[in-house]
Amino acid sequence: MTSYFWPGVAALWGALAAGLTSLVVYVRVDRGRTDLIPLARSSYNAFATCIVAAAGVLMALLIQHRFDVSYVNAYSSRDLPLHFLISTFWAGQEGSFLLWCFCGAVIGLWVYRSAREQEAPVMIVYLATFLGLVAILCKQSPFKLLPPPVPEDGVGLNPLLQDPWMVIHPPVMFSGFASLSVPFAFAIGALWKKRWDGWAVRVIPWALFTFLTLGTAILMGGYWAYKTLGWGGYWGWDPVENTSLVPWLCTAALVHGLFLQRSQKRHRRVNLILACLAFATILYGTFLTRSGILADFSVHSFVDLGITGWLVGILLGFVGLSVAMIAWRWRSIPSMESEEPAVLSRSVLFILGIAVFCALSFVILLGTSAPLVTRLTGNPSQVLNGFYSRTTTPAGLLLVLLSGLVPFVSWKGVTARELFRSSRRSLAIATVVVLVSIVLGARQVMPAILIFGATFAADMNLRAVLRKARNGKFGGAGGYLAHVGVGIMLAGIVVSGVYARSKRVTLPTNQPVKVAGSTLTFLRVIPGTATRKQAMEVKVETAKGKTYYAYPKMYVNSRTGQMMANPAIEHATISDFYMAPQSYDPGQPEQVGRFVRLSKGTTQSIEGIGFTFRDFNADRSAMMKGDKKVLVLTDVTITPPDGSQHDVTLRYVFHMDGRPTEAEEAEIPGVAGSKMRVEAVSPNDGAVVLWMRGISKDPVAEYQAATTESLSVDVTQKPLIVLVWAGFYVMMGGAFLAFLKRTREAHRANVVEAGEIPLGRHVAPPAGQTAPAHSRSQI
């Protein structure tokens, strides 16, 4: 029988009970019992309090090193500093679900205060979106206890996650996930109560909040990957990355659609669909990444905890609810109230932009779902990154061109001549920028077109921002400022990606090597400690005479047994100097024998003997007990000349404290007097270096001269990559300005539609009841 830490379990079950109570009471409020509003709110407050209490209990257990709790043991350890110890809260599935619920519970305290006349239907749906997660936590509790004996230390946080971004990235991302429930709840409430415009005014700030939080999380994740993973990029189209990107794109479409509806009373059906679609993509992404379906295709994906059926049920339930409500009310939703817009009008540009956002979302979701779709054929596989590049590039170009036209196109429309007259300056600037890029060496057509579009969009919108500022209306320039950021960011993506220059070099110890205009000298290996990863010290002398020391890192991931590499980056305005370690050779004394490098799954024939490297396996049991070493077991299949096959496992011990590695020698089957051992493992390409002797009758053929200690690195110059981060900051700054403005407008809004009780009017209680002290006029 499974044991639990009952204070945490009681808090979770209390949250489930209080949430269900609040939902039921809100149903009665919606049926006319407005006197029950205080009870509904009190029940919700109890729900939020229980969620906060459960989160507090888990955090206390982590800080107190309660390794008798399974979740604490699985993700924390005594050697973690406080900030990493806190981040273990959301390192696993159960903790991240609880963080999601925590963010949703806190957000809900503002939702019921801001919903006003829409409170009851909105809160019914909003609560329903989180009760499923709470039910999962009650089933798959983070408060399970381990059977005795209690471990002295925990497994610890994956070293790949021991980064400051781990402390702030997940809370920001799950704030965005949680806030997406708000537009969905308002949309379903609008369909339920037939409020076709009031919901849009209330929900614009929440949609912008989601756009801000998910966008910020995407930026954080991109920079985290750029400075940590060593492959020189900031976006790999990983399924987990796409789980936040697709809802963000859908939210961007929703923001534009809501603005269009608010200004022109048009496209109500589109916005209701977009609000439901954005929420559905969050649920679908959660299903993909937490069901174990993508475990073989994404290093970020979680393993299946037995909750796949629950996730499928939640997804189908809310998708079914959305489809049913939209179909039910479709004919009741008012159509366009104004005349058809001109072709060159802001309305048409908005609709085209929304269509492109949706197309992007569909294509990316299709590529992300490839492992699930191909699983049906019995051969699961994923699409290559080229698929995303080919499909998203035209859409990105179209988006920036549309955003560039918007500032100088009115709702009523303009003529082509008027639009050209307004665009001449920006067209000229974009042309000059492209010509300069050609002079500097840019020759490819599509990148040049993208740079032209990005520059055009940035300048057109910058002119609109300045125009607003001159008129004292800078607070209303948020959308234009966000479009400026989009143009800057796209230019940075194109230049830093297409025109990056990379070269792999080997750096012998204390021997200067010239590369990319700089001189690199590998000096020494700095051993790792309990708080610091093993690093390589490289002296860098630039062409301008500047000297600095770079410290790329190479270490063994104690959770997976894999060799990991972190780059060293020297930031500059013009370009980043990016140095990613690839392999380290400690050097060898003069000896008899030969070295063979094998990649996983490959076979080499040496003196008629076949050597096949199958895989690595890491035994981390010693490390879990506090030993700073990793035992790597290397599986090799050997085929001697007689055709027989022999599976051999070679032992290789890597010490985290910098001590020399240990490798046991084994006899090569079928070859008398021979020996072999693992000499080194390569971090990024999953390869092994084997040493062997005695397989040749000619001793001279096996003689190996002494080799020098060396470090192999990829050196990349990333031109203007600073534009990627700067553009994102500008875009988020514009979104924040828009958020502030729309929040003020929603706060002032007093939307009353036909057939509804105006705010401030007294609501008569049912017969035989006393008028409630808390009436609609106070909501």
C-alpha positions in Angstrom: 0.0 0.0 0.0 1.3 3.4 -1.0 2.0 5.9 1.8 1.6 9.7 1.5 2.6 12.8 3.2 -0.9 13.7 4.3 -0.7 17.5 4.8 0.0 17.9 1.1 -2.5 15.3 0.1 -5.2 16.9 2.2 -4.5 20.3 0.6 -4.9 18.8 -2.9 -8.1 17.1 -2.0 -9.3 20.2 -0.2 -8.7 22.2 -3.4 -10.6 19.7 -5.5 -13.6 19.8 -3.0 -13.5 23.6 -2.7 -13.2 24.0 -6.5 -16.2 21.8 -7.2 -18.2 23.6 -4.5 -17.4 27.0 -6.1 -18.3 25.7 -9.5 -21.7 24.3 -8.3 -22.5 27.5 -6.5 -21.6 29.6 -9.6 -24.1 27.4 -11.6 -26.8 28.4 -9.1 -25.7 32.1 -9.3 -26.1 31.9 -13.1 -29.7 30.6 -12.6 -30.6 33.7 -10.7 -29.4 33.1 -7.1 -27.2 36.3 -7.1 -27.3 36.2 -3.3 -24.9 33.2 -3.5 -22.1 35.2 -5.1 -20.3 35.8 -1.8 -20.4 32.0 -1.2 -19.1 31.2 -4.7 -16.2 33.6 -4.2 -15.4 32.3 -0.8 -15.3 28.8 -2.1 -13.0 29.9 -4.9 -10.8 31.6 -2.3 -10.7 28.3 -0.4 -9.7 26.5 -3.6 -6.9 29.0 -4.2 -5.8 28.8 -0.6 -5.6 25.0 -0.7 -3.5 25.1 -4.0 -1.2 27.6 -2.4 -0.9 25.5 0.7 -0.1 22.3 -1.4 2.6 24.3 -3.2 3.9 25.6 0.2 4.1 22.1 1.6 6.0 20.7 -1.4 8.4 23.7 -1.3 9.0 23.1 2.5 9.7 19.4 1.9 12.3 20.3 -0.8 14.0 22.9 1.4 14.0 20.5 4.4 15.6 17.7 2.2 12.8 15.2 3.0 14.1 12.4 0.9 11.5 10.0 2.1 9.1 11.8 -0.3 9.5 10.3 -3.7 9.3 13.6 -5.6 11.9 15.3 -3.4 14.3 12.3 -3.7 13.9 12.2 -7.5 14.8 15.8 -8.2 16.7 17.4 -5.3 19.9 16.8 -3.4 21.9 18.2 -0.5 24.5 19.8 -2.7 22.1 22.1 -4.6 22.2 25.8 -3.7 19.0 27.4 -2.6 17.9 28.8 -6.0 18.4 25.5 -7.7 16.7 23.7 -4.8 13.6 26.0 -5.3 13.6 25.2 -9.1 13.3 21.5 -8.4 9.7 22.3 -7.5 8.9 22.3 -11.2 11.5 19.9 -12.5 9.2 17.0 -12.7 5.7 16.3 -14.0 3.8 16.5 -10.7 5.5 19.7 -9.6 5.0 21.4 -13.0 1.3 20.5 -12.9 1.1 22.0 -9.4 2.9 25.2 -10.6 0.3 25.4 -13.4 -2.5 25.1 -10.9 -0.8 27.6 -8.6 -0.6 30.2 -11.3 -4.2 29.6 -12.4 -5.4 29.8 -8.8 -3.8 33.2 -8.3 -4.9 34.5 -11.7 -8.5 33.5 -10.9 -8.6 36.0 -8.0 -8.4 38.7 -10.6 -10.6 37.0 -13.0 -13.8 37.0 -10.9 -13.2 40.6 -9.9 -12.7 41.8 -13.5 -15.5 39.7 -15.1 -18.2 41.8 -13.5 -21.6 41.0 -15.2 -20.0 37.9 -16.8 -18.7 36.5 -13.6 -20.8 33.3 -13.1 -20.4 31.7 -16.6 -16.8 32.7 -16.9 -15.8 31.3 -13.5 -17.7 28.1 -14.1 -15.6 27.4 -17.2 -12.4 28.8 -15.7 -12.7 26.5 -12.7 -13.4 23.5 -14.9 -10.1 24.1 -16.8 -8.1 23.5 -13.6 -10.1 20.9 -11.8 -8.9 18.3 -14.3 -5.3 19.1 -13.4 -6.1 19.0 -9.7 -7.7 15.6 -10.2 -4.5 14.4 -11.9 -2.5 15.6 -8.9 -4.8 13.7 -6.5 -4.2 10.6 -8.6 -0.4 11.1 -9.3 0.5 12.9 -6.1 3.8 14.6 -5.6 3.5 13.6 -1.9 4.1 9.8 -2.3 6.5 8.4 0.3 9.3 6.0 -0.4 9.4 2.7 1.5 12.2 2.4 4.2 15.1 2.9 4.4 15.1 6.6 3.8 17.9 7.7 1.3 20.6 9.9 2.8 20.6 12.0 -0.4 18.5 12.6 -3.4 19.2 11.9 -7.1 19.6 15.6 -7.7 18.6 18.1 -10.4 19.6 17.2 -14.0 22.9 19.2 -14.5 21.5 20.5 -17.8 18.8 22.2 -15.8 21.2 23.7 -13.2 21.1 27.1 -14.8 19.7 30.4 -13.5 17.1 30.4 -16.3 15.6 27.3 -14.7 14.6 29.4 -11.7 12.5 31.9 -13.7 11.6 30.4 -17.1 9.0 27.7 -16.0 7.0 30.1 -13.7 6.8 32.6 -16.5 5.8 30.0 -19.0 3.1 28.4 -16.8 1.7 31.8 -16.0 1.1 32.0 -19.7 -0.4 28.5 -19.9 -2.7 29.4 -17.0 -3.8 32.7 -18.4 -4.9 31.1 -21.6 -7.8 29.7 -19.6 -9.2 33.2 -19.3 -9.9 33.9 -23.0 -11.4 30.4 -23.3 -13.6 30.9 -20.3 -14.9 34.3 -21.6 -15.5 32.8 -25.1 -17.5 29.9 -23.8 -19.3 32.3 -21.4 -20.1 34.5 -24.4 -21.5 31.6 -26.4 -23.5 30.4 -23.3 -25.0 33.8 -22.5 -25.0 35.2 -26.1 -22.8 38.2 -25.2 -21.1 38.8 -28.5 -19.1 42.0 -27.8 -18.9 42.5 -24.0 -16.5 39.5 -23.7 -14.1 40.9 -26.2 -13.5 44.1 -24.2 -12.9 42.1 -21.0 -10.6 39.6 -22.5 -8.2 41.8 -24.6 -5.9 42.5 -21.5 -5.8 38.8 -20.7 -4.9 37.8 -24.3 -2.1 40.4 -24.2 -1.0 39.1 -20.8 -0.7 35.6 -22.3 1.1 37.0 -25.4 3.6 38.7 -23.0 4.2 35.8 -20.7 4.5 33.1 -23.3 6.6 35.4 -25.5 8.9 36.2 -22.6 9.2 32.4 -21.9 10.1 31.7 -25.5 12.8 34.4 -25.4 14.2 33.0 -22.2 14.2 29.5 -23.5 15.9 30.6 -26.7 18.7 32.4 -24.9 19.0 29.5 -22.5 19.6 27.1 -25.4 22.0 29.4 -27.1 24.3 29.8 -24.1 24.0 26.2 -22.8 23.6 23.6 -25.5 26.6 24.4 -27.6 25.1 23.9 -31.1 25.1 27.7 -31.8 21.4 28.1 -32.1 18.5 29.4 -30.1 15.6 27.4 -31.6 15.7 23.7 -32.6 12.0 23.1 -33.4 11.9 20.7 -30.5 8.3 19.4 -29.7 8.4 21.0 -26.3 9.6 24.3 -27.7 6.7 24.2 -30.1 4.3 23.5 -27.2 4.7 27.1 -26.2 5.2 28.6 -29.7 1.9 27.4 -31.2 -0.3 28.8 -28.4 1.6 32.0 -28.6 1.0 32.3 -32.4 -2.7 31.5 -31.8 -2.8 34.2 -29.1 -1.2 36.7 -31.5 -4.0 35.9 -33.9 -6.6 36.3 -31.1 -5.2 39.7 -30.0 -5.5 41.1 -33.6 -8.9 39.6 -34.0 -10.2 41.1 -30.7 -8.9 44.5 -31.7 -10.7 44.2 -35.1 -13.9 43.2 -33.3 -13.6 46.0 -30.8 -13.0 48.6 -33.5 -15.3 47.4 -36.3 -17.8 45.0 -34.7 -16.7 42.3 -37.2 -15.6 38.7 -37.2 -17.1 37.6 -33.9 -17.2 34.0 -35.0 -13.5 34.1 -35.8 -12.5 35.3 -32.4 -14.6 32.8 -30.5 -13.0 30.0 -32.6 -9.5 31.5 -31.9 -10.0 31.7 -28.2 -11.1 28.0 -28.1 -8.3 27.0 -30.5 -5.5 28.7 -28.5 -6.6 26.8 -25.3 -6.9 23.5 -27.2 -3.3 23.8 -28.4 -2.1 24.1 -24.9 -4.0 20.9 -24.0 -2.8 19.1 -27.1 0.8 20.1 -26.5 0.5 18.9 -22.9 -0.7 15.6 -24.1 2.1 15.2 -26.6 4.9 16.1 -24.2 3.6 14.4 -21.0 2.1 11.1 -22.4 5.5 9.7 -23.3 4.7 9.7 -27.1 7.6 12.0 -27.8 10.1 10.4 -25.4 12.2 9.1 -28.2 12.2 12.4 -30.1 12.6 15.2 -27.6 15.2 15.4 -24.7 12.6 17.7 -22.9 9.7 15.3 -23.1 8.4 13.6 -20.0 7.9 9.9 -19.6 4.5 8.4 -19.3 3.3 8.4 -15.6 0.1 6.6 -16.4 -2.0 9.7 -16.9 -2.3 9.5 -20.7 -6.0 8.6 -20.5 -6.7 11.5 -18.2 -4.9 13.9 -20.6 -6.8 12.5 -23.6 -10.1 12.8 -21.7 -9.4 16.5 -20.7 -8.4 17.3 -24.3 -11.4 15.7 -25.9 -13.7 17.1 -23.2 -12.8 20.7 -23.8 -12.5 20.4 -27.6 -15.9 18.7 -27.7 -17.4 21.5 -25.5 -15.9 24.2 -27.8 -17.2 22.5 -31.0 -20.6 21.9 -29.5 -21.0 25.4 -28.2 -19.9 27.1 -31.4 -22.2 24.8 -33.5 -25.1 25.5 -31.2 -24.8 29.2 -31.3 -23.4 29.6 -34.9 -26.6 31.1 -36.4 -27.1 33.3 -33.4 -23.7 35.0 -33.7 -24.2 38.4 -35.4 -22.5 38.7 -38.8 -20.7 41.8 -40.0 -22.6 45.0 -39.3 -20.8 47.3 -41.6 -20.2 47.3 -45.4 -17.5 45.2 -46.9 -14.1 46.8 -46.5 -11.9 47.9 -49.4 -9.1 45.6 -50.5 -6.4 47.9 -49.2 -8.0 48.5 -45.8 -6.9 47.7 -42.3 -9.7 45.2 -41.8 -8.4 43.1 -44.8 -4.8 43.3 -43.6 -5.9 42.2 -40.1 -7.8 39.2 -41.5 -4.9 38.2 -43.7 -2.5 38.4 -40.7 -4.8 36.3 -38.6 -5.0 33.7 -41.5 -1.2 33.6 -41.7 -0.9 33.1 -37.9 -3.3 30.2 -38.1 -1.6 28.7 -41.0 1.8 28.9 -39.2 0.3 27.3 -36.1 -1.2 24.4 -38.2 2.0 23.7 -40.1 4.1 23.7 -36.9 1.6 21.6 -35.1 1.5 19.1 -38.0 5.3 18.8 -37.9 5.3 18.4 -34.1 2.6 15.7 -34.4 4.6 13.7 -36.9 5.8 11.0 -34.3 2.1 10.5 -33.3 0.8 10.3 -36.9 3.6 8.1 -38.2 3.1 5.8 -35.1 -0.1 4.7 -36.8 2.0 3.2 -39.6 4.2 1.3 -37.2 7.3 3.4 -37.9 7.4 6.5 -35.7 9.5 9.3 -37.1 9.8 13.1 -37.0 10.2 15.7 -39.6 13.6 17.4 -40.2 14.2 21.0 -39.3 14.2 21.8 -43.0 10.5 21.1 -43.1 9.9 24.0 -40.7 12.3 26.3 -42.5 10.6 25.7 -45.9 7.1 26.2 -44.6 7.5 29.1 -42.1 9.8 31.3 -44.2 7.1 32.5 -46.7 4.7 33.0 -43.8 7.2 35.1 -41.9 7.8 37.3 -44.9 4.1 37.8 -45.4 3.6 38.7 -41.8 6.2 41.4 -41.8 5.0 42.9 -45.1 1.4 43.0 -43.7 2.6 44.6 -40.4 4.5 47.2 -42.5 1.4 48.3 -44.4 -0.9 48.5 -41.4 0.3 51.9 -40.0 -0.6 53.8 -43.2 -3.8 52.0 -44.2 -7.1 53.2 -42.7 -10.2 51.2 -41.8 -12.0 52.6 -44.8 -9.2 51.8 -47.2 -6.6 53.7 -49.3 -5.7 53.6 -53.0 -2.5 51.9 -54.2 -1.1 55.3 -55.1 -1.7 56.7 -51.6 -0.1 53.7 -50.0 2.9 53.9 -52.3 3.3 57.6 -51.5 3.3 56.8 -47.7 5.8 53.9 -48.2 8.4 55.6 -50.4 10.8 56.4 -47.5 10.6 53.0 -46.0 11.0 51.3 -49.4 14.1 53.4 -50.0 15.6 52.6 -46.6 15.0 48.9 -47.1 16.6 49.0 -50.6 19.7 50.7 -49.2 20.0 48.1 -46.4 19.8 45.2 -48.9 22.4 46.9 -51.2 24.7 47.3 -48.2 24.2 43.6 -47.3 25.1 42.6 -50.9 28.3 44.7 -50.8 29.2 43.0 -47.5 28.9 39.6 -49.2 25.2 38.6 -49.0 24.3 36.8 -52.3 21.3 34.6 -51.6 18.0 35.8 -52.9 15.5 34.7 -50.2 17.6 36.1 -47.2 17.9 39.4 -49.1 14.1 39.5 -49.6 13.6 38.8 -45.9 16.0 41.5 -44.9 14.1 43.9 -47.2 10.7 43.0 -45.7 12.0 43.2 -42.2 13.6 46.6 -42.7 10.5 47.9 -44.5 8.2 46.8 -41.7 10.4 48.1 -38.9 10.7 51.6 -40.5 7.0 51.9 -41.4 6.0 51.1 -37.8 8.8 53.2 -36.3 7.3 56.2 -38.2 3.9 55.4 -36.8 5.4 55.2 -33.2 7.1 58.6 -33.6 3.9 60.1 -35.0 2.0 58.9 -32.0 4.7 60.3 -29.7 4.6 63.7 -31.3 0.8 63.8 -30.8 1.2 62.9 -27.1 -0.3 59.4 -27.6 2.7 57.2 -27.1 0.6 55.0 -24.8 -1.4 54.0 -27.9 1.6 53.0 -30.0 2.0 49.6 -28.4 0.9 47.6 -31.5 3.2 49.6 -33.8 6.1 49.3 -31.4 5.6 45.5 -31.3 5.7 45.4 -35.1 9.0 47.3 -35.0 10.3 44.5 -32.8 9.1 41.9 -35.2 11.0 43.5 -38.1 14.2 43.8 -36.0 14.0 40.2 -34.8 13.4 38.8 -38.3 16.5 40.7 -39.6 18.5 39.3 -36.7 17.3 35.7 -37.3 18.2 35.9 -41.0 21.6 37.5 -40.7 22.8 35.5 -37.7 21.5 32.2 -39.2 22.3 32.4 -42.9 25.5 34.4 -42.7 27.1 32.7 -39.7 30.6 31.3 -40.3 31.7 28.2 -38.4 35.0 26.2 -38.4 36.1 23.2 -36.3 39.7 23.4 -35.1 41.9 21.3 -32.9 43.9 23.2 -30.2 47.0 21.4 -28.9 48.0 22.5 -25.5 49.9 25.8 -25.4 50.1 26.1 -29.2 48.4 29.2 -30.7 46.0 28.5 -33.6 44.6 31.3 -35.8 40.9 31.0 -36.6 38.2 33.6 -37.6 40.6 36.5 -37.2 41.6 35.5 -33.6 44.3 33.5 -32.1 43.3 30.7 -29.7 45.6 29.0 -27.2 44.3 26.0 -25.2 46.0 26.3 -21.8 44.6 23.8 -19.3 41.6 21.8 -18.0 40.0 23.2 -14.8 38.6 20.3 -12.8 35.0 20.4 -11.8 33.8 20.6 -8.2 30.5 20.1 -6.4 29.4 23.6 -7.5 31.3 24.1 -10.7 31.4 22.2 -14.0 34.7 21.1 -15.5 36.0 23.7 -17.9 38.7 24.3 -20.5 40.7 27.5 -20.3 41.4 29.0 -23.7 43.3 32.3 -24.3 41.8 34.4 -27.1 43.7 37.2 -28.8 41.5 39.2 -31.2 42.7 40.9 -34.4 42.4 44.3 -32.6 44.9 43.2 -29.9 42.3 42.5 -27.1 43.0 39.5 -24.9 40.6 37.6 -22.8 40.1 34.0 -21.5 37.2 31.8 -22.5 36.0 28.8 -20.5 33.9 26.3 -22.6 32.7 23.5 -20.4 32.7 19.7 -20.8 31.3 17.4 -18.2 29.3 14.2 -17.7 25.6 14.6 -17.1 25.2 12.7 -13.8 21.6 11.9 -14.6 22.0 10.4 -18.0 25.7 9.5 -18.2 26.1 11.6 -21.3 29.0 13.9 -22.0 27.7 17.5 -22.2 29.3 20.7 -23.7 28.5 24.3 -22.8 29.9 27.0 -25.1 31.9 30.1 -24.2 30.4 33.2 -25.8 32.0 36.6 -26.3 29.2 39.1 -27.0 29.7 42.1 -29.2 27.5 44.5 -31.1 28.6 43.3 -34.5 28.8 39.6 -33.8 29.1 37.0 -31.2 32.3 34.9 -31.0 30.9 31.4 -30.1 33.2 28.6 -29.0 31.6 25.2 -28.5 33.8 22.3 -27.3 33.4 19.1 -29.3 36.0 16.6 -27.8 38.9 16.5 -25.5 42.0 14.3 -26.0 44.1 14.1 -22.8 47.1 13.0 -24.8 48.9 9.6 -24.7 52.4 8.5 -23.9 54.4 6.5 -26.4 52.9 3.0 -26.4 52.1 -0.1 -28.5 48.5 -0.3 -29.7 46.1 1.5 -32.0 43.2 3.8 -31.5 39.8 3.4 -33.3 37.0 6.0 -33.2 33.5 4.5 -33.5 30.2 6.3 -33.8 27.1 4.6 -32.3 25.7 2.0 -34.6 28.7 1.9 -36.9 31.2 -1.0 -37.7 34.8 -0.9 -38.6 37.0 -3.8 -39.7 40.5 -3.8 -38.2 42.9 -6.6 -39.3 39.8 -8.7 -40.4 38.0 -8.2 -37.0 34.7 -6.3 -37.0 34.1 -3.8 -34.2 30.5 -2.5 -33.8 29.7 0.1 -31.2 26.1 -0.4 -30.0 25.5 2.0 -27.1 26.5 3.7 -23.9 24.9 2.9 -20.5 25.7 4.8 -17.3 25.6 3.2 -13.8 24.8 6.2 -11.5 24.2 4.2 -8.3 27.6 5.3 -6.9 26.9 8.9 -7.7 23.6 8.8 -5.9 25.4 7.8 -2.8 27.6 10.9 -3.1 30.6 9.6 -5.2 31.7 12.1 -7.8 32.1 9.6 -10.5 30.2 8.1 -13.4 30.6 4.5 -14.5 30.0 4.3 -18.3 29.4 0.9 -19.7 30.2 0.6 -23.4 28.5 -2.2 -25.4 30.5 -3.5 -28.3 29.9 -6.4 -30.7 33.1 -8.1 -31.9 33.2 -10.3 -35.0 36.5 -12.2 -35.3 37.7 -13.7 -38.7 35.8 -17.0 -38.0 32.5 -15.2 -38.3 31.3 -15.6 -34.8 29.8 -12.7 -32.8 30.7 -11.7 -29.2 29.0 -9.0 -27.1 31.5 -7.3 -24.8 30.8 -4.6 -22.2 33.7 -2.3 -21.4 34.0 -0.3 -18.2 35.1 3.4 -18.2 35.0 5.5 -15.1 34.9 9.3 -15.4 35.7 11.3 -12.3 33.8 14.6 -11.7 36.5 16.0 -9.5 39.1 16.0 -12.2 41.0 12.8 -11.3 42.3 10.7 -14.2 39.8 8.4 -15.9 39.9 4.7 -15.3 39.4 2.0 -18.0 39.6 -1.8 -17.5 41.2 -3.8 -20.3 39.4 -6.8 -21.7 40.5 -9.6 -24.1 39.3 -9.4 -27.6 37.3 -12.6 -28.2 38.8 -14.9 -30.8 42.2 -13.2 -30.8 44.7 -14.7 -28.4 46.9 -12.3 -26.4 45.0 -9.2 -27.5 43.6 -6.4 -25.3 41.2 -3.5 -25.6 39.8 -0.7 -23.5 37.7 2.5 -23.8 40.1 5.4 -24.2 37.6 8.3 -24.4 34.0 9.2 -25.1 33.0 12.1 -27.3 30.3 14.4 -26.0 28.2 15.7 -28.9 28.3 13.0 -31.5 27.9 9.9 -29.3 31.2 8.3 -30.3 33.7 6.2 -28.4 37.5 5.9 -28.9 38.8 2.3 -28.3 42.4 1.4 -27.7 43.5 -2.1 -28.8 46.7 -4.1 -29.2 47.8 -7.6 -30.1 45.5 -7.9 -33.1 48.3 -7.5 -35.7 51.3 -9.8 -36.2 53.4 -6.8 -37.1 54.4 -4.9 -33.9 55.4 -1.8 -35.9 51.8 -1.5 -37.2 50.6 -1.1 -33.6 53.2 1.3 -32.5 51.7 4.6 -31.3 53.9 7.7 -30.8 53.1 10.0 -28.0 50.2 12.4 -28.6 49.7 15.9 -27.3 46.8 16.9 -25.1 44.3 18.8 -27.3 40.8 20.3 -27.4 38.6 20.3 -30.4 36.2 23.2 -30.7 33.7 24.7 -33.2 34.3 28.4 -33.6 31.3 30.4 -35.0 30.9 34.0 -35.7 27.2 35.0 -35.3 26.7 38.3 -37.0 24.1 40.7 -35.6 22.6 38.1 -33.3 22.0 40.9 -30.9 19.1 42.0 -33.1 17.3 38.8 -32.2 17.2 39.6 -28.6 16.7 43.3 -29.1 13.8 42.8 -31.5 12.1 40.5 -29.0 12.6 43.1 -26.2 11.1 45.8 -28.4 8.2 43.5 -29.4 7.4 42.7 -25.7 7.7 46.3 -24.8 5.1 47.2 -27.4 2.9 44.4 -26.1 3.2 45.7 -22.6 2.2 49.2 -23.6 -0.9 47.7 -25.4 -1.6 45.6 -22.3 -1.6 48.7 -20.0 -3.9 50.6 -22.4 -6.4 47.8 -22.8 -6.4 47.0 -19.1 -7.4 50.6 -18.4 -10.1 50.4 -21.1 -11.5 47.2 -19.7 -11.6 48.6 -16.2 -13.6 51.6 -17.4 -15.9 49.5 -19.7 -19.5 49.3 -18.7 -20.8 47.0 -21.4 -24.6 46.4 -21.5 -26.2 44.4 -24.3 -29.8 43.9 -25.2 -31.7 41.7 -22.8 -29.2 42.0 -19.9 -29.5 43.8 -16.6 -27.5 47.0 -16.7 -24.8 47.4 -14.1 -25.9 49.4 -11.1 -29.6 48.4 -11.4 -31.0 46.6 -8.3 -31.8 42.9 -8.8 -35.0 41.8 -7.1 -34.5 38.6 -5.1 -36.7 35.6 -5.7 -40.0 35.6 -3.8 -39.7 34.9 -0.1 -36.0 35.9 0.1 -34.2 38.9 1.5 -32.4 41.2 -0.9 -28.7 40.3 -0.8 -26.2 42.8 0.6 -23.9 42.1 -2.3 -25.9 42.9 -5.5 -24.9 43.1 -9.1 -24.2 46.8 -8.7 -21.3 45.8 -6.5 -19.7 43.2 -8.7 
